[in-house]
Amino acid sequence: MIADIKKRALHRSRILEGQMRGLEKMIESEDYCMDIITQSLAIQKSLRSLNKLLVENHLRTHVSDMFAAGGVEQQHAVDELLKVYELNNNRSE
């Protein structure tokens, strides 16, 4: 993993951990529903940010190597990216 991206991804995951603990406390204490929803949406945004970092790392490392190798490796990289794209676009909201 690229050092800078790893550092940022770990930071983001620690933020997410705190956000999840906060959400759990809000639910336990029966906070106002809209406040809980706002926290949940903030967590979703943080997850998207983390996913973006992970995709960036994958593109800059593995995918670039797979494309350089060509052939089956290149096709595998394309298939992986299409699968992630489909997962992202087919999620139920």
PyMOL CGO cylinders between C-alpha atoms (Angstrom):
from pymol import cmd
from pymol.cgo import CYLINDER

trace = [
    CYLINDER, 0.00, 0.00, 0.00, 1.25, 3.49, -0.80, 0.3, 1, 1, 1, 1, 1, 1,
    CYLINDER, 1.25, 3.49, -0.80, 2.45, 5.03, 2.48, 0.3, 1, 1, 1, 1, 1, 1,
    CYLINDER, 2.45, 5.03, 2.48, 0.50, 8.30, 2.20, 0.3, 1, 1, 1, 1, 1, 1,
    CYLINDER, 0.50, 8.30, 2.20, -2.72, 6.54, 1.23, 0.3, 1, 1, 1, 1, 1, 1,
    CYLINDER, -2.72, 6.54, 1.23, -2.26, 4.01, 4.03, 0.3, 1, 1, 1, 1, 1, 1,
    CYLINDER, -2.26, 4.01, 4.03, -1.82, 6.82, 6.55, 0.3, 1, 1, 1, 1, 1, 1,
    CYLINDER, -1.82, 6.82, 6.55, -4.95, 8.60, 5.30, 0.3, 1, 1, 1, 1, 1, 1,
    CYLINDER, -4.95, 8.60, 5.30, -6.99, 5.37, 5.18, 0.3, 1, 1, 1, 1, 1, 1,
    CYLINDER, -6.99, 5.37, 5.18, -6.04, 4.48, 8.75, 0.3, 1, 1, 1, 1, 1, 1,
    CYLINDER, -6.04, 4.48, 8.75, -6.96, 7.99, 9.88, 0.3, 1, 1, 1, 1, 1, 1,
    CYLINDER, -6.96, 7.99, 9.88, -10.31, 7.72, 8.12, 0.3, 1, 1, 1, 1, 1, 1,
    CYLINDER, -10.31, 7.72, 8.12, -11.00, 4.29, 9.66, 0.3, 1, 1, 1, 1, 1, 1,
    CYLINDER, -11.00, 4.29, 9.66, -10.28, 5.66, 13.14, 0.3, 1, 1, 1, 1, 1, 1,
    CYLINDER, -10.28, 5.66, 13.14, -12.70, 8.51, 12.53, 0.3, 1, 1, 1, 1, 1, 1,
    CYLINDER, -12.70, 8.51, 12.53, -15.29, 5.98, 11.40, 0.3, 1, 1, 1, 1, 1, 1,
    CYLINDER, -15.29, 5.98, 11.40, -14.73, 3.95, 14.54, 0.3, 1, 1, 1, 1, 1, 1,
    CYLINDER, -14.73, 3.95, 14.54, -15.48, 7.01, 16.68, 0.3, 1, 1, 1, 1, 1, 1,
    CYLINDER, -15.48, 7.01, 16.68, -18.49, 7.91, 14.58, 0.3, 1, 1, 1, 1, 1, 1,
    CYLINDER, -18.49, 7.91, 14.58, -19.89, 4.40, 15.02, 0.3, 1, 1, 1, 1, 1, 1,
    CYLINDER, -19.89, 4.40, 15.02, -19.40, 4.53, 18.79, 0.3, 1, 1, 1, 1, 1, 1,
    CYLINDER, -19.40, 4.53, 18.79, -21.21, 7.86, 18.80, 0.3, 1, 1, 1, 1, 1, 1,
    CYLINDER, -21.21, 7.86, 18.80, -24.07, 6.45, 16.75, 0.3, 1, 1, 1, 1, 1, 1,
    CYLINDER, -24.07, 6.45, 16.75, -24.41, 3.50, 19.10, 0.3, 1, 1, 1, 1, 1, 1,
    CYLINDER, -24.41, 3.50, 19.10, -24.61, 5.84, 22.11, 0.3, 1, 1, 1, 1, 1, 1,
    CYLINDER, -24.61, 5.84, 22.11, -27.20, 7.99, 20.34, 0.3, 1, 1, 1, 1, 1, 1,
    CYLINDER, -27.20, 7.99, 20.34, -29.37, 4.94, 19.70, 0.3, 1, 1, 1, 1, 1, 1,
    CYLINDER, -29.37, 4.94, 19.70, -28.95, 3.66, 23.26, 0.3, 1, 1, 1, 1, 1, 1,
    CYLINDER, -28.95, 3.66, 23.26, -29.94, 7.02, 24.72, 0.3, 1, 1, 1, 1, 1, 1,
    CYLINDER, -29.94, 7.02, 24.72, -32.81, 7.35, 22.25, 0.3, 1, 1, 1, 1, 1, 1,
    CYLINDER, -32.81, 7.35, 22.25, -31.64, 10.68, 20.83, 0.3, 1, 1, 1, 1, 1, 1,
    CYLINDER, -31.64, 10.68, 20.83, -33.83, 12.58, 18.40, 0.3, 1, 1, 1, 1, 1, 1,
    CYLINDER, -33.83, 12.58, 18.40, -34.31, 10.44, 15.25, 0.3, 1, 1, 1, 1, 1, 1,
    CYLINDER, -34.31, 10.44, 15.25, -33.14, 13.15, 12.86, 0.3, 1, 1, 1, 1, 1, 1,
    CYLINDER, -33.14, 13.15, 12.86, -29.90, 13.54, 14.82, 0.3, 1, 1, 1, 1, 1, 1,
    CYLINDER, -29.90, 13.54, 14.82, -29.29, 9.78, 14.60, 0.3, 1, 1, 1, 1, 1, 1,
    CYLINDER, -29.29, 9.78, 14.60, -30.01, 9.83, 10.86, 0.3, 1, 1, 1, 1, 1, 1,
    CYLINDER, -30.01, 9.83, 10.86, -27.64, 12.77, 10.40, 0.3, 1, 1, 1, 1, 1, 1,
    CYLINDER, -27.64, 12.77, 10.40, -24.90, 10.81, 12.19, 0.3, 1, 1, 1, 1, 1, 1,
    CYLINDER, -24.90, 10.81, 12.19, -25.61, 7.73, 10.08, 0.3, 1, 1, 1, 1, 1, 1,
    CYLINDER, -25.61, 7.73, 10.08, -25.37, 9.77, 6.88, 0.3, 1, 1, 1, 1, 1, 1,
    CYLINDER, -25.37, 9.77, 6.88, -22.06, 11.27, 8.06, 0.3, 1, 1, 1, 1, 1, 1,
    CYLINDER, -22.06, 11.27, 8.06, -20.74, 7.72, 8.57, 0.3, 1, 1, 1, 1, 1, 1,
    CYLINDER, -20.74, 7.72, 8.57, -21.84, 6.77, 5.06, 0.3, 1, 1, 1, 1, 1, 1,
    CYLINDER, -21.84, 6.77, 5.06, -19.99, 9.79, 3.67, 0.3, 1, 1, 1, 1, 1, 1,
    CYLINDER, -19.99, 9.79, 3.67, -16.88, 8.78, 5.62, 0.3, 1, 1, 1, 1, 1, 1,
    CYLINDER, -16.88, 8.78, 5.62, -17.12, 5.25, 4.23, 0.3, 1, 1, 1, 1, 1, 1,
    CYLINDER, -17.12, 5.25, 4.23, -17.32, 6.63, 0.69, 0.3, 1, 1, 1, 1, 1, 1,
    CYLINDER, -17.32, 6.63, 0.69, -14.20, 8.68, 1.42, 0.3, 1, 1, 1, 1, 1, 1,
    CYLINDER, -14.20, 8.68, 1.42, -12.38, 5.59, 2.69, 0.3, 1, 1, 1, 1, 1, 1,
    CYLINDER, -12.38, 5.59, 2.69, -13.48, 3.58, -0.36, 0.3, 1, 1, 1, 1, 1, 1,
    CYLINDER, -13.48, 3.58, -0.36, -12.17, 6.31, -2.64, 0.3, 1, 1, 1, 1, 1, 1,
    CYLINDER, -12.17, 6.31, -2.64, -8.75, 6.07, -0.99, 0.3, 1, 1, 1, 1, 1, 1,
    CYLINDER, -8.75, 6.07, -0.99, -8.73, 2.29, -1.32, 0.3, 1, 1, 1, 1, 1, 1,
    CYLINDER, -8.73, 2.29, -1.32, -9.70, 2.44, -4.99, 0.3, 1, 1, 1, 1, 1, 1,
    CYLINDER, -9.70, 2.44, -4.99, -7.00, 5.05, -5.60, 0.3, 1, 1, 1, 1, 1, 1,
    CYLINDER, -7.00, 5.05, -5.60, -4.40, 2.80, -4.01, 0.3, 1, 1, 1, 1, 1, 1,
    CYLINDER, -4.40, 2.80, -4.01, -5.59, -0.19, -6.02, 0.3, 1, 1, 1, 1, 1, 1,
    CYLINDER, -5.59, -0.19, -6.02, -5.44, 1.76, -9.27, 0.3, 1, 1, 1, 1, 1, 1,
    CYLINDER, -5.44, 1.76, -9.27, -1.97, 3.16, -8.57, 0.3, 1, 1, 1, 1, 1, 1,
    CYLINDER, -1.97, 3.16, -8.57, -0.52, -0.20, -7.56, 0.3, 1, 1, 1, 1, 1, 1,
    CYLINDER, -0.52, -0.20, -7.56, -2.24, -3.43, -8.54, 0.3, 1, 1, 1, 1, 1, 1,
    CYLINDER, -2.24, -3.43, -8.54, -4.19, -2.23, -11.58, 0.3, 1, 1, 1, 1, 1, 1,
    CYLINDER, -4.19, -2.23, -11.58, -1.21, -0.45, -13.06, 0.3, 1, 1, 1, 1, 1, 1,
    CYLINDER, -1.21, -0.45, -13.06, 0.86, -3.64, -12.66, 0.3, 1, 1, 1, 1, 1, 1,
    CYLINDER, 0.86, -3.64, -12.66, -1.92, -5.77, -14.14, 0.3, 1, 1, 1, 1, 1, 1,
    CYLINDER, -1.92, -5.77, -14.14, -2.25, -3.50, -17.16, 0.3, 1, 1, 1, 1, 1, 1,
    CYLINDER, -2.25, -3.50, -17.16, 1.50, -3.56, -17.68, 0.3, 1, 1, 1, 1, 1, 1,
    CYLINDER, 1.50, -3.56, -17.68, 1.39, -7.37, -17.64, 0.3, 1, 1, 1, 1, 1, 1,
    CYLINDER, 1.39, -7.37, -17.64, -1.35, -7.33, -20.28, 0.3, 1, 1, 1, 1, 1, 1,
    CYLINDER, -1.35, -7.33, -20.28, -3.40, -10.32, -21.41, 0.3, 1, 1, 1, 1, 1, 1,
    CYLINDER, -3.40, -10.32, -21.41, -5.30, -12.22, -18.75, 0.3, 1, 1, 1, 1, 1, 1,
    CYLINDER, -5.30, -12.22, -18.75, -4.01, -9.98, -15.96, 0.3, 1, 1, 1, 1, 1, 1,
    CYLINDER, -4.01, -9.98, -15.96, -5.29, -6.88, -17.73, 0.3, 1, 1, 1, 1, 1, 1,
    CYLINDER, -5.29, -6.88, -17.73, -8.71, -8.48, -18.26, 0.3, 1, 1, 1, 1, 1, 1,
    CYLINDER, -8.71, -8.48, -18.26, -8.80, -9.49, -14.59, 0.3, 1, 1, 1, 1, 1, 1,
    CYLINDER, -8.80, -9.49, -14.59, -8.20, -5.85, -13.58, 0.3, 1, 1, 1, 1, 1, 1,
    CYLINDER, -8.20, -5.85, -13.58, -11.04, -4.68, -15.83, 0.3, 1, 1, 1, 1, 1, 1,
    CYLINDER, -11.04, -4.68, -15.83, -13.36, -7.38, -14.44, 0.3, 1, 1, 1, 1, 1, 1,
    CYLINDER, -13.36, -7.38, -14.44, -12.54, -6.37, -10.84, 0.3, 1, 1, 1, 1, 1, 1,
    CYLINDER, -12.54, -6.37, -10.84, -13.25, -2.72, -11.48, 0.3, 1, 1, 1, 1, 1, 1,
    CYLINDER, -13.25, -2.72, -11.48, -16.51, -3.49, -13.25, 0.3, 1, 1, 1, 1, 1, 1,
    CYLINDER, -16.51, -3.49, -13.25, -17.58, -5.69, -10.33, 0.3, 1, 1, 1, 1, 1, 1,
    CYLINDER, -17.58, -5.69, -10.33, -16.92, -2.89, -7.84, 0.3, 1, 1, 1, 1, 1, 1,
    CYLINDER, -16.92, -2.89, -7.84, -18.73, -0.43, -10.09, 0.3, 1, 1, 1, 1, 1, 1,
    CYLINDER, -18.73, -0.43, -10.09, -21.76, -2.75, -10.26, 0.3, 1, 1, 1, 1, 1, 1,
    CYLINDER, -21.76, -2.75, -10.26, -21.74, -3.30, -6.48, 0.3, 1, 1, 1, 1, 1, 1,
    CYLINDER, -21.74, -3.30, -6.48, -21.69, 0.45, -5.94, 0.3, 1, 1, 1, 1, 1, 1,
    CYLINDER, -21.69, 0.45, -5.94, -24.52, 1.13, -8.37, 0.3, 1, 1, 1, 1, 1, 1,
    CYLINDER, -24.52, 1.13, -8.37, -26.74, -1.78, -7.35, 0.3, 1, 1, 1, 1, 1, 1,
    CYLINDER, -26.74, -1.78, -7.35, -26.78, -1.13, -3.61, 0.3, 1, 1, 1, 1, 1, 1,
    CYLINDER, -26.78, -1.13, -3.61, -30.20, -0.60, -2.17, 0.3, 1, 1, 1, 1, 1, 1,
    CYLINDER, -30.20, -0.60, -2.17, -30.73, 2.79, -0.61, 0.3, 1, 1, 1, 1, 1, 1,
]
cmd.load_cgo(trace, "trace")
